[in-house]
Amino acid sequence: MNLWLKRIGLILVIISLGTVIDYLVHTTSPYFSVPAAYFPHKIFYGALWGLVGYLVFKKYIKNYFWLAFTIALVPAVLLQTMYFIQGHQLTWVVLLFLVLHFLMFLLPGYYICRKYKDIFLEI
């Protein structure tokens, strides 16, 4: 299997698992409800931006923690920025959810990047 397909697949798994965590949080209260398109949108664009983040910062990433950090942070920042520009949320809500979404992506990202660091890191 192509190394790049493995990388893309693992980034997709990280973002998908983070989105499952997000889905579970959104189901805890009607106040957290979102449109049906929110989750597929988050998976598609989260994986896309996670891959772009990996490609942009690849030469600076030296261990699995910073790999997971990059794959989690880039999509969280870009998605929250997009939601802010679209006027979905107040500034303080955007900042709060930026941190929460980053952590939702970082949790699975940390364990997956640690287990599969040889696929991502050229050490």
N, C-alpha and C positions, 0 to 999 in steps of 0.2 A: 504494500500500500504506500502511496506517495506520502512523504513526510509532511507536505503542506496540507494534504487532506486530513491527516491526523491532527495537525495544529488547529485547523479550522473547526474540525469536529469537537475537539476538546474545548475550544472557546465557546462554541455553541452549547455544549453541555454546561459549562460554567454559568453562562447567561441564562439558560433555561432553568437550572436549579435555583439561581437567584430569583428568577421570575416566579417560580413555585412558592418560594418563601414570601415574596411580595403578594402573591395571590392569597395565601393564607392570612396575611395581615389584613388585606382588603376585605376579607370575608368576616372579620371579627365585629364589624359595626357598619350599619347603613351610612354613617358619616364618611366612611372610607370608600364608598362605592365609586366605580369608574366605568366608563363605557366599555362594551365588549371588545372593541378593537384595541384597547390599551395593552393587553398582554401579548398578543401576536406582534404588535408594533414594537413593544419593548424587546422581545426576543430577536426579531429581525434586525432592528437598528442597533440593539445592544451588542449582538454578535458582530455586526459589520464594524461598529466603532471600536469594539474590543480588538478585532483583528488589525484595524488601522493603527490603534495605539501600540499594539505589539510591534508592528512593522516600523513605526516611527521611532520608537524607543528601544528597539531590539539591541542595538550595539551598546546601550548603556545598562541593560539589565544583566546583572551578574549572578543573581541567585533566585530561587523560587519565590521568596517573599516579594521581592520587587516585581517579579513577573506577575504574580497574582494582584499586587497593588495596582499595576498598570492596567491590567485587563479589567479590573473592577472600577478604577477611578475614571478612565477616559469615557466609557459609556455613561456612567452616572453623571458626570459633569455635562456632557453634551446633551443627554436626554433632558436633564433638568433645565438647562439653558433653553432648549427648544420649548419646553412647557412654559417657561417664564415669558419668552418672546410671544408665544401664542396667547398669553394672558390667562392661562388656566389657574395660576396660583399667585398668592401674595409673596412678596420677597422673603419674609421670614419662613413661610411654608416651604418655599423652594430650597432655602438653605437647610432646613431641618430634613426634608426628604432627600436632599443631596447626600447628606451623611447617612441616612437610613438605607437608601438604595446602594450606596457604596458598600456598606457593611453587608447587605444582602448578597451582593456579588462577590465580596471578598471571602465570605465564609466558605462557599464551595470552591472558590478559586484557590484559596490557600491549600486545601487538601489535594485538589486535582493537580495543581502546579507542583506540589511537593512530590506526589507520586509519579508524575510524568515529566519531571524537569528535563530529562535527557532528550525528550522530543522537542522542547522549546529552546533550551540553553545549549549553546555551542561552547562547551568548556574544554 
